[in-house]
């Protein structure tokens, strides 16, 4: 099945193309469509539905592909309300100017400095919402439990991977490399989505 992803993020397209194979993922720019929507929801579920519904309406008459939207983020027990749906904007001085991943990781570990291991709990959450042109919808939620490390394991790495210790894997998301999909919140959500799609056929 060909699926239209409600995102302009080519990295996410590549990741989901691997995780969702043999289904094929496309993004709006593949059809010369400019898609940028303000995420005003207060939950991952609300934002995923907002993105999926907006792109479904925008592409009506252009393609018959179902639309898939992903909303995900990091929840940190010691910093309630500061990340979650605002994960990408963490540390932003005005909510628009975004810090680099490395800057956010340094800021996060600084904010957690001195906390004992049992107070460093955190979890990644991924909500996937898929809307079909006939009105059917699927929503799944993947959760990856862990904790925030004392300091980043690397300057590079994707997002918060260098500072997130994954309980299931027994190491950081950064250390997982190509095996990340086996343990990540998005990997878990995708496997649930695949089961739903298989049951639909």
N, C-alpha and C positions, 0 to 999 in steps of 0.2 A: 504494500500500500504506500502511496505517496502522501506525505503529511506536511502541512504548512506550519512552521513554527512561528509563534508570535514573539519574535525577537529579531534584532538586527545584529546579534552577537554571533560572528562566524565561528568563534571558539566553541560556543554552546552547540552550534549546528554540527560541527565535527564530532564533538563528544557524543551527542545523541545519535548521530549516524552510526557510530560504532555500537552503542548500547542497544539501539533499536533494530539493528540489522535482523532480517533482510528488508525491513521497511526503509524507505528513503525519505530523508528530511530536506525540506527546502525552506528558505527564509524569504521574506517579502522582497528584498533587493534582487533576488533571482528573477523576479517579475517586474523589476523597475518600479516597485511600490515603496514609497517612503512611509515607514511605520515607526512612530514614536509617540508613546502614550504616557501620561502622568499617572503613576501608581498611587492612587489616593486611598486604597483600601487599608484597613487596620489589621487585617489578617492575611496570611499567605493565600488562603482559599479565596478571599475577596479579590486580591490582586490577580491571581491566576485566571479567575473567571472574567474579570474586567478586561484583561489583555486578550483572552480567547474570544470573547464576545465582540470586542472592537474590531479585531482582524477578520472575524467571520463576516461581520456586516460590511467591512471595507472591501472585501474580495468577492462579494456576492455578484455573480454574473461574470467573474473573471476566471475562477477556477472552481472545480467541484471537490477539491481536496478538503478533508477534515482539518480543523485547526487545533494545534497543541500549544498550550501555554504552560510555562514553568515559573513558579515563584518560590524562591528559596532564601534561606538566610541562617544566621548563627544566633542562637540564644545563649546568653551567659548568665548563670544564676546570680553572680555577684554584681551584675550590672543590669538589673531589670529595666526593660523599656528603652535601653540605649541602642540595642542592635535589632534583632528580629526583622521586621519588615523594613527597618532603616539600616540594615547591615551595610549596604553599599555606600551609605552616606555617613557612616560612623566617623566621628572626628571632623566632619566638615564644618567650617566656620559659619557658613551661611545656608547649608543644605543643598547648594548647587555646585560649589567648588569641591571636587572630590579629591581625597588623599590617594596616593598610590597604595598598592597592596602592601608594599614594604613599610610605608609610613603608618598604615592602619595596624599592622602587626606589632610594630614597635610601641605605638600608643596603647594598644590593648594590653600588652605585657606590662607596660609601665603602670597602667591603671590597676592591674592585678598584683602588683609587687607586694611581697610580704605575706600574701594569703597562703594558708596551709592547703595541702592537696585536696582535702575534703571540701574545701570552699571554692574550688576552681572548676566545678562542674559546668559542662556546656553541651549543647547538642546542635547538630545541623538538621534542618528540616527542609524537605522538598515537597511541594504540592504540584502535581501535574493535573491539568484539566484539559480534556479533549472534547471538542464539540464537532458533531457531525451535521451535515447539511439537512438531514431529515429530522433534526431536533434532539436526537439522542446525545447523551453526554456521559463521560466517565471522569471521575475524580479519584485520585489516589494520593497517599501521603507516605513518604519515606522518612525515617528518623535514624540518625546516627549519633549515639551517645559517646561522650568523651569528656575531656577537660582541657583547659588552657595551660600550655607549657610555661615555664619560667621565662623563656626567651625564644625567639624564632630559631628554628633549626637551619634556616637558610635565608639569604637576602632575596633570592628569587622564589619561584614557585607560584602556583595559582592561588589567588585569594588568600584565605586564612589557613591554607594547608600547612604552612611551616610552624604554626603555633597551636594546631589542634591535634591532641593525642586521641586516637581512635580506640575506644575500649575493645571493640570486637577484633581489631587487627593487632592490638598490642604495640602499636607504633604510631607515629604521626601520619597524617594524610600525605604529607610531602614524601615521607620515606616509602610509601606504597607505590609510587610511580605509576606504571601501567596497570597495576592491580587495584588501583583506587576504586574502580567501578564495582568490585566485589564487596566492598565494605561501605561505600559512600551512601549518603542519603539519597542522592539522585539515582545511583545504581539500584538501590532497593525500590524506589518509586517506579523506575522503569520496568523492573521485573514484575511488579504488581500490574502495571499497565499492559504488559505483554500477555499476562494471564487473562486479563479482562478482554483483550482483543481476540485471543484464541477462543474464549468462550462465546464471543460474538459471532464467530464464523460458523 
